[in-house]
Amino acid sequence: MPFSGSTEDRLAIRELMDIYADAVNQRDTELWASTWSEGSNWKLPVIPGMEDISGKENIVTAWQGGMSMFPFIFMSISVGNIQVSGDTATARSYTSEVGTTLEGEEIRPRGQYDDQLVKIDGQWFFKERIFNTMYGE
């Protein structure tokens, strides 16, 4: 079954994903950083130098550097799977993005995030996000 766990937990995880996308669209570093747990991992095997970033501070720094390369970016997320087990969960979501590079080139990547999440003091955070491009760049 693609969705398991309490409706409350699944809704909170979906909202976490929405917060993540909104922070990208608003270029809000503080909000984006609030979605990650301490000691988290971000894996972007499609981007040289960002294949595996460990630690929330390093992740946020890498995100700021990446965002500086795109004067415009818009991200939307569609959730495909959430499996909750106590205070941990796994999820899969799909992204659709539109952006422009510093050179003015338009990009339209589509991708998949495979996530591990953790619930700390009643709040869900990303523990690990692995992004793979499915189409475009």
VOTI-795157 format. One record per atom (N, C-alpha, C, O, CB): y, z, x; atom name; residue number from 1. Coordinates in Angstrom, 2 decimals. Glycine has a CB too. Layout:
      c2      c3      c1 site pos
       Y       Z       X   CA NUM
...
END
This chain:
      c2      c3      c1 site pos
   -1.18    0.00    0.84    N   1
    0.00    0.00    0.00   CA   1
    1.24    0.00    0.89    C   1
    1.32    0.79    1.83    O   1
    0.00    1.22   -0.96   CB   1
    2.21   -0.86    0.62    N   2
    3.37   -0.98    1.50   CA   2
    4.33    0.20    1.46    C   2
    5.12    0.38    2.39    O   2
    4.11   -2.22    1.16   CB   2
    4.29    1.01    0.41    N   3
    5.20    2.16    0.32   CA   3
    4.39    3.40   -0.04    C   3
    3.62    3.40   -0.99    O   3
    6.31    1.90   -0.74   CB   3
    4.59    4.46    0.74    N   4
    3.94    5.73    0.43   CA   4
    4.88    6.87    0.80    C   4
    5.79    6.70    1.61    O   4
    2.58    5.87    1.17   CB   4
    4.66    8.01    0.20    N   5
    5.52    9.16    0.42   CA   5
    6.39    9.39   -0.80    C   5
    6.40    8.59   -1.73    O   5
    6.37    8.98    1.67   CB   5
    7.12   10.47   -0.77    N   6
    7.95   10.82   -1.92   CA   6
    9.09    9.81   -2.10    C   6
    9.59    9.22   -1.14    O   6
    8.52   12.23   -1.76   CB   6
    9.47    9.63   -3.34    N   7
   10.59    8.74   -3.65   CA   7
   11.85    9.22   -2.93    C   7
   12.64    8.41   -2.44    O   7
   10.84    8.67   -5.17   CB   7
   12.02   10.53   -2.86    N   8
   13.20   11.10   -2.18   CA   8
   13.24   10.70   -0.71    C   8
   14.28   10.28   -0.20    O   8
   13.20   12.64   -2.31   CB   8
   12.11   10.83   -0.02    N   9
   12.07   10.46    1.40   CA   9
   12.26    8.96    1.60    C   9
   12.99    8.53    2.49    O   9
   10.75   10.90    2.03   CB   9
   11.60    8.15    0.76    N  10
   11.73    6.70    0.89   CA  10
   13.17    6.25    0.62    C  10
   13.67    5.35    1.29    O  10
   10.77    6.00   -0.06   CB  10
   13.81    6.87   -0.35    N  11
   15.21    6.53   -0.63   CA  11
   16.10    6.93    0.55    C  11
   16.99    6.17    0.93    O  11
   15.70    7.24   -1.92   CB  11
   15.86    8.10    1.13    N  12
   16.65    8.54    2.28   CA  12
   16.48    7.59    3.47    C  12
   17.44    7.33    4.19    O  12
   16.26    9.96    2.68   CB  12
   15.27    7.08    3.67    N  13
   15.02    6.14    4.77   CA  13
   15.71    4.80    4.48    C  13
   16.29    4.20    5.39    O  13
   13.50    5.92    4.97   CB  13
   15.66    4.34    3.25    N  14
   16.37    3.10    2.88   CA  14
   17.87    3.28    3.09    C  14
   18.54    2.36    3.58    O  14
   16.07    2.71    1.40   CB  14
   18.39    4.43    2.73    N  15
   19.82    4.69    2.94   CA  15
   20.15    4.72    4.42    C  15
   21.22    4.27    4.83    O  15
   20.23    6.01    2.27   CB  15
   19.25    5.26    5.25    N  16
   19.46    5.25    6.70   CA  16
   19.59    3.82    7.21    C  16
   20.46    3.53    8.03    O  16
   18.30    5.97    7.42   CB  16
   18.73    2.93    6.72    N  17
   18.81    1.53    7.11   CA  17
   20.12    0.89    6.63    C  17
   20.72    0.09    7.34    O  17
   17.61    0.75    6.55   CB  17
   20.55    1.26    5.43    N  18
   21.83    0.74    4.91   CA  18
   23.01    1.25    5.74    C  18
   23.95    0.51    6.00    O  18
   22.01    1.13    3.43   CB  18
   22.95    2.50    6.14    N  19
   24.00    3.08    6.99   CA  19
   24.06    2.32    8.32    C  19
   25.14    2.00    8.81    O  19
   23.75    4.60    7.23   CB  19
   22.89    2.05    8.89    N  20
   22.79    1.31   10.15   CA  20
   23.49   -0.05   10.02    C  20
   24.31   -0.42   10.85    O  20
   21.31    1.12   10.56   CB  20
   23.14   -0.80    8.96    N  21
   23.74   -2.13    8.75   CA  21
   25.24   -2.02    8.48    C  21
   26.01   -2.82    9.00    O  21
   23.05   -2.85    7.59   CB  21
   25.65   -1.06    7.68    N  22
   27.08   -0.88    7.40   CA  22
   27.84   -0.57    8.68    C  22
   28.94   -1.08    8.89    O  22
   27.30    0.24    6.36   CB  22
   27.26    0.26    9.54    N  23
   27.91    0.60   10.81   CA  23
   28.06   -0.64   11.69    C  23
   29.08   -0.80   12.36    O  23
   27.12    1.68   11.54   CB  23
   27.04   -1.51   11.69    N  24
   27.16   -2.77   12.43   CA  24
   28.32   -3.59   11.86    C  24
   29.18   -4.06   12.61    O  24
   25.84   -3.59   12.37   CB  24
   28.33   -3.76   10.55    N  25
   29.35   -4.59    9.91   CA  25
   30.75   -4.02   10.08    C  25
   31.72   -4.77   10.16    O  25
   29.03   -4.74    8.44   CB  25
   30.86   -2.71   10.13    N  26
   32.17   -2.06   10.29   CA  26
   32.50   -1.80   11.76    C  26
   33.60   -1.35   12.08    O  26
   32.20   -0.74    9.51   CB  26
   31.54   -2.09   12.64    N  27
   31.72   -1.84   14.08   CA  27
   32.04   -0.37   14.33    C  27
   32.91   -0.04   15.14    O  27
   32.84   -2.74   14.65   CB  27
   31.33    0.49   13.64    N  28
   31.58    1.94   13.66   CA  28
   30.54    2.62   14.57    C  28
   29.43    2.92   14.13    O  28
   31.53    2.54   12.21   CB  28
   30.93    2.85   15.80    N  29
   30.01    3.42   16.78   CA  29
   29.51    4.80   16.38    C  29
   28.32    5.08   16.50    O  29
   30.68    3.49   18.14   CB  29
   30.39    5.65   15.90    N  30
   30.00    7.01   15.53   CA  30
   28.98    6.99   14.39    C  30
   27.98    7.71   14.43    O  30
   31.23    7.84   15.12   CB  30
   29.23    6.17   13.38    N  31
   28.29    6.07   12.26   CA  31
   26.96    5.50   12.72    C  31
   25.90    6.01   12.36    O  31
   28.89    5.21   11.14   CB  31
   27.01    4.44   13.53    N  32
   25.78    3.82   14.03   CA  32
   24.98    4.82   14.85    C  32
   23.76    4.92   14.69    O  32
   26.11    2.58   14.88   CB  32
   25.65    5.57   15.72    N  33
   24.97    6.56   16.55   CA  33
   24.32    7.66   15.71    C  33
   23.31    8.23   16.12    O  33
   25.96    7.19   17.53   CB  33
   24.89    7.94   14.56    N  34
   24.36    9.03   13.71   CA  34
   22.99    8.69   13.12    C  34
   22.34    9.56   12.54    O  34
   25.34    9.33   12.58   CB  34
   22.54    7.46   13.25    N  35
   21.24    7.07   12.69   CA  35
   20.08    7.34   13.67    C  35
   18.92    7.24   13.28    O  35
   21.26    5.60   12.31   CB  35
   20.40    7.68   14.92    N  36
   19.39    7.85   15.96   CA  36
   19.11    9.31   16.26    C  36
   20.02   10.14   16.22    O  36
   19.82    7.14   17.24   CB  36
   17.86    9.64   16.55    N  37
   17.51   10.98   17.02   CA  37
   17.73   11.06   18.53    C  37
   17.81   10.04   19.22    O  37
   16.02   11.34   16.65   CB  37
   17.83   12.28   19.02    N  38
   17.88   12.46   20.47   CA  38
   16.52   12.03   21.03    C  38
   15.50   12.21   20.37    O  38
   18.22   13.96   20.86   CB  38
   16.51   11.48   22.21    N  39
   15.26   11.06   22.83   CA  39
   14.63    9.84   22.19    C  39
   13.42    9.63   22.32    O  39
   14.29   12.18   22.81   CB  39
   15.42    9.05   21.49    N  40
   14.89    7.88   20.80   CA  40
   14.74    6.69   21.75    C  40
   15.19    6.73   22.90    O  40
   15.81    7.50   19.62   CB  40
   14.10    5.63   21.25    N  41
   13.88    4.40   22.01   CA  41
   14.29    3.21   21.17    C  41
   14.06    3.17   19.96    O  41
   12.40    4.26   22.46   CB  41
   14.91    2.23   21.83    N  42
   15.32    0.98   21.18   CA  42
   14.76   -0.14   22.03    C  42
   15.09   -0.25   23.21    O  42
   16.89    0.87   21.02   CB  42
   13.93   -0.96   21.43    N  43
   13.28   -2.04   22.17   CA  43
   13.72   -3.38   21.60    C  43
   13.53   -3.67   20.42    O  43
   11.73   -1.91   22.13   CB  43
   14.32   -4.19   22.46    N  44
   14.80   -5.51   22.09   CA  44
   14.21   -6.52   23.07    C  44
   14.92   -7.01   23.95    O  44
   16.37   -5.58   22.08   CB  44
   12.93   -6.83   22.93    N  45
   12.28   -7.69   23.93   CA  45
   12.88   -9.08   24.04    C  45
   12.61   -9.79   25.01    O  45
   10.83   -7.83   23.61   CB  45
   13.69   -9.49   23.08    N  46
   14.27  -10.83   23.11   CA  46
   15.57  -10.90   23.90    C  46
   16.09  -11.99   24.14    O  46
   14.54  -11.31   21.69   CB  46
   16.10   -9.74   24.33    N  47
   17.38   -9.72   25.05   CA  47
   17.15   -9.19   26.46    C  47
   16.83   -8.02   26.63    O  47
   18.42   -8.85   24.29   CB  47
   17.32  -10.04   27.48    N  48
   17.14   -9.59   28.87   CA  48
   18.02   -8.38   29.17    C  48
   19.20   -8.35   28.83    O  48
   17.45  -10.74   29.85   CB  48
   17.41   -7.39   29.81    N  49
   18.13   -6.17   30.17   CA  49
   18.12   -5.12   29.07    C  49
   18.53   -3.98   29.30    O  49
   19.54   -6.50   30.52   CB  49
   17.66   -5.49   27.88    N  50
   17.62   -4.53   26.77   CA  50
   16.21   -4.42   26.21    C  50
   16.02   -4.07   25.05    O  50
   18.61   -4.95   25.65   CB  50
   15.22   -4.72   27.04    N  51
   13.84   -4.71   26.57   CA  51
   13.39   -3.33   26.11    C  51
   12.60   -3.22   25.17    O  51
   12.93   -5.21   27.67   CB  51
   13.86   -2.28   26.77    N  52
   13.42   -0.92   26.42   CA  52
   14.49    0.06   26.87    C  52
   14.64    0.34   28.06    O  52
   12.04   -0.59   27.10   CB  52
   15.23    0.58   25.92    N  53
   16.31    1.51   26.21   CA  53
   15.92    2.88   25.67    C  53
   15.58    3.01   24.49    O  53
   17.67    1.03   25.60   CB  53
   15.95    3.88   26.53    N  54
   15.53    5.23   26.14   CA  54
   16.72    6.18   26.13    C  54
   17.59    6.11   27.00    O  54
   14.45    5.76   27.08   CB  54
   16.74    7.07   25.15    N  55
   17.77    8.09   25.04   CA  55
   18.93    7.63   24.18    C  55
   19.44    6.52   24.34    O  55
   18.28    8.47   26.41   CB  55
   19.33    8.49   23.26    N  56
   20.39    8.14   22.31   CA  56
   21.67    7.69   23.01    C  56
   22.27    6.69   22.61    O  56
   20.70    9.32   21.41   CB  56
   22.10    8.39   24.03    N  57
   23.34    8.04   24.73   CA  57
   23.25    6.63   25.33    C  57
   24.19    5.85   25.23    O  57
   23.65    9.07   25.83   CB  57
   22.12    6.32   25.96    N  58
   21.93    4.99   26.55   CA  58
   21.88    3.91   25.47    C  58
   22.40    2.81   25.66    O  58
   20.65    4.95   27.38   CB  58
   21.26    4.23   24.35    N  59
   21.18    3.28   23.24   CA  59
   22.57    2.96   22.71    C  59
   22.90    1.79   22.50    O  59
   20.29    3.84   22.11   CB  59
   23.37    3.98   22.51    N  60
   24.73    3.77   21.98   CA  60
   25.57    2.97   22.97    C  60
   26.30    2.07   22.57    O  60
   25.41    5.13   21.69   CB  60
   25.46    3.28   24.25    N  61
   26.20    2.53   25.27   CA  61
   25.79    1.06   25.27    C  61
   26.64    0.18   25.36    O  61
   25.97    3.15   26.66   CB  61
   24.48    0.81   25.18    N  62
   23.99   -0.58   25.15   CA  62
   24.49   -1.30   23.90    C  62
   24.87   -2.47   23.97    O  62
   22.45   -0.61   25.20   CB  62
   24.50   -0.62   22.75    N  63
   24.98   -1.22   21.51   CA  63
   26.45   -1.59   21.62    C  63
   26.85   -2.68   21.20    O  63
   24.76   -0.27   20.33   CB  63
   27.25   -0.69   22.20    N  64
   28.68   -0.99   22.37   CA  64
   28.87   -2.22   23.24    C  64
   29.71   -3.07   22.94    O  64
   29.42    0.22   22.98   CB  64
   28.10   -2.32   24.31    N  65
   28.18   -3.50   25.17   CA  65
   27.78   -4.76   24.44    C  65
   28.42   -5.80   24.58    O  65
   27.30   -3.31   26.39   CB  65
   26.70   -4.68   23.65    N  66
   26.26   -5.84   22.88   CA  66
   27.28   -6.26   21.84    C  66
   27.54   -7.46   21.68    O  66
   24.96   -5.54   22.22   CB  66
   27.85   -5.30   21.14    N  67
   28.83   -5.61   20.10   CA  67
   30.08   -6.25   20.69    C  67
   30.74   -7.04   20.02    O  67
   29.21   -4.35   19.33   CB  67
   30.41   -5.93   21.94    N  68
   31.61   -6.50   22.56   CA  68
   31.47   -8.01   22.78    C  68
   32.46   -8.70   23.02    O  68
   31.90   -5.81   23.90   CB  68
   30.25   -8.52   22.70    N  69
   30.02   -9.96   22.91   CA  69
   30.18  -10.76   21.62    C  69
   30.10  -11.99   21.64    O  69
   28.63  -10.18   23.47   CB  69
   30.42  -10.07   20.50    N  70
   30.50  -10.75   19.21   CA  70
   31.76  -10.32   18.46    C  70
   31.79   -9.21   17.92    O  70
   29.25  -10.47   18.36   CB  70
   32.79  -11.16   18.41    N  71
   34.00  -10.81   17.67   CA  71
   33.74  -10.60   16.18    C  71
   34.45   -9.85   15.51    O  71
   35.04  -11.89   17.86   CB  71
   32.71  -11.29   15.67    N  72
   32.34  -11.13   14.26   CA  72
   30.82  -11.01   14.17    C  72
   30.09  -11.75   14.83    O  72
   32.86  -12.31   13.39   CB  72
   30.37  -10.07   13.36    N  73
   28.94   -9.94   13.09   CA  73
   28.76   -9.36   11.69    C  73
   29.47   -8.44   11.30    O  73
   28.23   -9.04   14.15   CB  73
   27.81   -9.91   10.97    N  74
   27.46   -9.38    9.65   CA  74
   25.95   -9.27    9.58    C  74
   25.24  -10.22    9.88    O  74
   28.01  -10.29    8.50   CB  74
   25.45   -8.09    9.19    N  75
   24.02   -7.83    9.10   CA  75
   23.66   -7.38    7.71    C  75
   24.36   -6.55    7.11    O  75
   23.59   -6.79   10.14   CB  75
   22.58   -7.92    7.18    N  76
   21.99   -7.37    5.95   CA  76
   20.52   -7.07    6.24    C  76
   19.90   -7.70    7.09    O  76
   22.15   -8.37    4.74   CB  76
   19.98   -6.09    5.50    N  77
   18.63   -5.62    5.74   CA  77
   17.83   -5.66    4.44    C  77
   18.33   -5.32    3.37    O  77
   18.64   -4.19    6.32   CB  77
   16.59   -6.07    4.56    N  78
   15.63   -6.03    3.46   CA  78
   14.43   -5.22    3.93    C  78
   13.88   -5.49    5.00    O  78
   15.21   -7.48    3.00   CB  78
   14.02   -4.24    3.14    N  79
   12.93   -3.36    3.53   CA  79
   11.59   -3.92    3.05    C  79
   11.46   -4.32    1.89    O  79
   13.15   -1.94    2.96   CB  79
   10.62   -3.96    3.94    N  80
    9.30   -4.48    3.60   CA  80
    8.23   -3.42    3.47    C  80
    7.23   -3.63    2.79    O  80
    8.88   -5.46    4.61   CB  80
    8.44   -2.26    4.13    N  81
    7.38   -1.26    4.17   CA  81
    7.97    0.08    4.60    C  81
    8.77    0.14    5.53    O  81
    6.25   -1.70    5.14   CB  81
    7.57    1.15    3.93    N  82
    7.89    2.52    4.36   CA  82
    6.65    3.36    4.09    C  82
    6.15    3.41    2.97    O  82
    9.16    3.09    3.60   CB  82
    6.16    4.03    5.13    N  83
    5.00    4.92    5.03   CA  83
    5.42    6.30    5.54    C  83
    5.64    6.48    6.73    O  83
    3.79    4.36    5.85   CB  83
    5.52    7.26    4.64    N  84
    5.95    8.61    5.00   CA  84
    4.73    9.52    5.11    C  84
    3.85    9.50    4.26    O  84
    6.96    9.18    3.96   CB  84
    4.71   10.31    6.18    N  85
    3.65   11.30    6.39   CA  85
    4.30   12.58    6.90    C  85
    4.50   12.74    8.10    O  85
    2.55   10.78    7.38   CB  85
    4.63   13.48    5.99    N  86
    5.30   14.72    6.38   CA  86
    6.70   14.45    6.88    C  86
    7.53   13.88    6.16    O  86
    4.50   15.45    7.44   CB  86
    6.97   14.87    8.13    N  87
    8.30   14.69    8.72   CA  87
    8.37   13.49    9.65    C  87
    9.28   13.39   10.48    O  87
    8.70   15.94    9.47   CB  87
    7.40   12.58    9.52    N  88
    7.44   11.33   10.28   CA  88
    7.21   10.18    9.32    C  88
    6.67   10.36    8.22    O  88
    6.38   11.34   11.43   CB  88
    7.60    9.00    9.74    N  89
    7.41    7.82    8.91   CA  89
    7.41    6.58    9.80    C  89
    7.92    6.60   10.92    O  89
    8.50    7.71    7.82   CB  89
    6.83    5.52    9.27    N  90
    6.95    4.20    9.87   CA  90
    7.56    3.29    8.82    C  90
    7.41    3.52    7.62    O  90
    5.56    3.66   10.38   CB  90
    8.24    2.26    9.28    N  91
    8.87    1.33    8.35   CA  91
    8.98   -0.04    9.01    C  91
    8.98   -0.17   10.24    O  91
   10.27    1.83    7.91   CB  91
    9.07   -1.05    8.16    N  92
    9.32   -2.41    8.62   CA  92
   10.46   -2.96    7.76    C  92
   10.46   -2.81    6.54    O  92
    8.02   -3.32    8.53   CB  92
   11.42   -3.59    8.42    N  93
   12.52   -4.20    7.69   CA  93
   12.87   -5.53    8.35    C  93
   12.50   -5.80    9.49    O  93
   13.77   -3.26    7.65   CB  93
   13.58   -6.34    7.58    N  94
   13.97   -7.67    8.04   CA  94
   15.48   -7.76    8.03    C  94
   16.14   -7.25    7.12    O  94
   13.35   -8.77    7.15   CB  94
   16.03   -8.40    9.04    N  95
   17.48   -8.55    9.13   CA  95
   17.87  -10.01    9.06    C  95
   17.16  -10.90    9.52    O  95
   18.00   -7.94   10.42   CB  95
   19.01  -10.21    8.47    N  96
   19.65  -11.52    8.43   CA  96
   21.07  -11.31    8.93    C  96
   21.82  -10.53    8.35    O  96
   19.61  -12.17    6.98   CB  96
   21.43  -12.01    9.98    N  97
   22.74  -11.81   10.58   CA  97
   23.48  -13.13   10.73    C  97
   22.88  -14.20   10.87    O  97
   22.61  -11.13   11.94   CB  97
   24.78  -13.02   10.70    N  98
   25.68  -14.12   11.02   CA  98
   26.70  -13.56   11.99    C  98
   27.23  -12.47   11.77    O  98
   26.36  -14.74    9.72   CB  98
   26.97  -14.29   13.03    N  99
   27.96  -13.82   13.99   CA  99
   28.59  -14.97   14.75    C  99
   28.16  -16.12   14.66    O  99
   27.33  -12.85   14.95   CB  99
   29.62  -14.62   15.50    N 100
   30.23  -15.58   16.41   CA 100
   30.26  -14.96   17.80    C 100
   30.53  -13.77   17.97    O 100
   31.65  -15.99   15.94   CB 100
   30.00  -15.79   18.80    N 101
   30.04  -15.34   20.18   CA 101
   31.49  -15.41   20.68    C 101
   32.37  -15.93   19.99    O 101
   29.11  -16.21   21.07   CB 101
   31.72  -14.89   21.86    N 102
   33.05  -14.95   22.47   CA 102
   33.50  -16.39   22.67    C 102
   34.69  -16.68   22.70    O 102
   33.06  -14.21   23.81   CB 102
   32.53  -17.31   22.82    N 103
   32.84  -18.73   23.00   CA 103
   33.08  -19.44   21.67    C 103
   33.38  -20.63   21.65    O 103
   31.71  -19.41   23.75   CB 103
   32.94  -18.71   20.56    N 104
   33.17  -19.30   19.24   CA 104
   31.95  -19.94   18.61    C 104
   32.04  -20.54   17.54    O 104
   34.23  -20.32   19.34   CB 104
   30.80  -19.81   19.26    N 105
   29.55  -20.37   18.71   CA 105
   29.03  -19.48   17.59    C 105
   29.02  -18.25   17.72    O 105
   28.47  -20.53   19.83   CB 105
   28.61  -20.09   16.49    N 106
   28.03  -19.32   15.39   CA 106
   26.54  -19.12   15.62    C 106
   25.83  -20.05   16.01    O 106
   28.27  -20.03   14.03   CB 106
   26.08  -17.91   15.37    N 107
   24.65  -17.60   15.47   CA 107
   24.19  -17.07   14.11    C 107
   24.98  -16.49   13.36    O 107
   24.36  -16.56   16.62   CB 107
   22.91  -17.26   13.81    N 108
   22.34  -16.81   12.53   CA 108
   20.91  -16.30   12.75    C 108
   19.97  -16.88   12.22    O 108
   22.34  -17.96   11.48   CB 108
   20.74  -15.24   13.52    N 109
   19.38  -14.76   13.78   CA 109
   18.77  -14.05   12.56    C 109
   19.46  -13.43   11.76    O 109
   19.38  -13.81   14.98   CB 109
   17.46  -14.19   12.47    N 110
   16.66  -13.45   11.49   CA 110
   15.63  -12.68   12.30    C 110
   15.04  -13.21   13.24    O 110
   15.97  -14.42   10.43   CB 110
   15.41  -11.43   11.93    N 111
   14.48  -10.65   12.73   CA 111
   13.76   -9.58   11.95    C 111
   13.99   -9.38   10.76    O 111
   15.19  -10.03   13.85   CB 111
   12.89   -8.90   12.66    N 112
   12.08   -7.83   12.09   CA 112
   12.21   -6.59   12.94    C 112
   12.08   -6.65   14.16    O 112
   10.59   -8.26   11.98   CB 112
   12.48   -5.46   12.30    N 113
   12.45   -4.16   12.94   CA 113
   11.17   -3.44   12.54    C 113
   10.83   -3.38   11.36    O 113
   13.70   -3.32   12.56   CB 113
   10.47   -2.90   13.53    N 114
    9.35   -1.99   13.30   CA 114
    9.82   -0.63   13.79    C 114
   10.15   -0.45   14.96    O 114
    8.02   -2.47   14.05   CB 114
    9.84    0.32   12.86    N 115
   10.47    1.61   13.12   CA 115
    9.50    2.78   13.07    C 115
    8.52    2.78   12.32    O 115
   11.57    1.85   12.14   CB 115
    9.80    3.77   13.90    N 116
    9.23    5.10   13.78   CA 116
   10.40    6.01   13.48    C 116
   11.44    5.95   14.14    O 116
    8.43    5.54   15.09   CB 116
   10.23    6.87   12.48    N 117
   11.31    7.75   12.05   CA 117
   10.86    9.20   12.09    C 117
    9.67    9.50   12.06    O 117
   11.78    7.38   10.63   CB 117
   11.84   10.08   12.18    N 118
   11.56   11.51   12.20   CA 118
   12.56   12.22   11.30    C 118
   13.74   11.87   11.25    O 118
   11.61   12.07   13.65   CB 118
   12.08   13.21   10.58    N 119
   12.93   14.01    9.70   CA 119
   13.22   15.33   10.40    C 119
   12.31   16.10   10.73    O 119
   12.24   14.25    8.31   CB 119
   14.51   15.58   10.64    N 120
   14.95   16.79   11.34   CA 120
   15.93   17.52   10.44    C 120
   16.95   16.95   10.02    O 120
   15.60   16.45   12.73   CB 120
   15.63   18.77   10.14    N 121
   16.49   19.59    9.27   CA 121
   16.82   18.85    7.97    C 121
   17.96   18.90    7.49    O 121
   17.78   19.97   10.00   CB 121
   15.82   18.17    7.40    N 122
   16.00   17.51    6.12   CA 122
   16.64   16.13    6.18    C 122
   16.86   15.52    5.13    O 122
   16.80   18.36    5.26   CB 122
   16.95   15.62    7.37    N 123
   17.61   14.32    7.50   CA 123
   16.74   13.37    8.34    C 123
   16.17   13.77    9.35    O 123
   19.01   14.47    8.14   CB 123
   16.65   12.12    7.89    N 124
   15.86   11.11    8.60   CA 124
   16.69   10.43    9.69    C 124
   17.88   10.17    9.53    O 124
   15.33   10.06    7.61   CB 124
   16.01   10.15   10.82    N 125
   16.62    9.46   11.96   CA 125
   15.62    8.44   12.51    C 125
   14.41    8.57   12.33    O 125
   17.05   10.47   13.07   CB 125
   16.15    7.42   13.18    N 126
   15.29    6.50   13.91   CA 126
   14.83    7.19   15.19    C 126
   15.65    7.71   15.95    O 126
   16.02    5.16   14.21   CB 126
   13.54    7.16   15.42    N 127
   12.95    7.67   16.65   CA 127
   12.67    6.51   17.60    C 127
   12.82    6.63   18.82    O 127
   11.65    8.47   16.36   CB 127
   12.26    5.38   17.00    N 128
   12.06    4.15   17.77   CA 128
   12.30    2.96   16.86    C 128
   11.86    2.93   15.71    O 128
   10.62    4.10   18.38   CB 128
   13.02    1.98   17.40    N 129
   13.23    0.71   16.69   CA 129
   12.83   -0.40   17.64    C 129
   13.34   -0.48   18.76    O 129
   14.73    0.54   16.19   CB 129
   11.93   -1.25   17.20    N 130
   11.52   -2.42   17.97   CA 130
   11.98   -3.64   17.19    C 130
   11.57   -3.84   16.04    O 130
    9.96   -2.44   18.23   CB 130
   12.82   -4.46   17.80    N 131
   13.34   -5.66   17.14   CA 131
   12.72   -6.90   17.73    C 131
   12.66   -7.05   18.95    O 131
   14.87   -5.73   17.25   CB 131
   12.26   -7.78   16.86    N 132
   11.75   -9.08   17.29   CA 132
   12.42  -10.17   16.46    C 132
   12.49  -10.08   15.24    O 132
   10.19   -9.14   17.15   CB 132
   12.90  -11.20   17.15    N 133
   13.51  -12.33   16.47   CA 133
   12.41  -13.14   15.78    C 133
   11.35  -13.40   16.35    O 133
   14.32  -13.22   17.47   CB 133
   12.68  -13.53   14.55    N 134
   11.75  -14.36   13.80   CA 134
   12.24  -15.81   13.76    C 134
   11.45  -16.75   13.72    O 134
   11.57  -13.81   12.38   CB 134
   13.58  -15.97   13.77    N 135
   14.14  -17.31   13.68   CA 135
   15.59  -17.27   14.15    C 135
   16.31  -16.30   13.93    O 135
   14.05  -17.86   12.23   CB 135
   15.99  -18.34   14.81    N 136
   17.40  -18.51   15.17   CA 136
   17.85  -17.64   16.32    C 136
   17.11  -16.82   16.86    O 136
   18.25  -18.24   14.00   CB 136
   19.08  -17.85   16.67    N 137
   19.80  -17.04   17.67   CA 137
   21.19  -17.55   17.78    C 137
   21.98  -17.02   18.56    O 137
   19.10  -17.06   19.05   CB 137
END
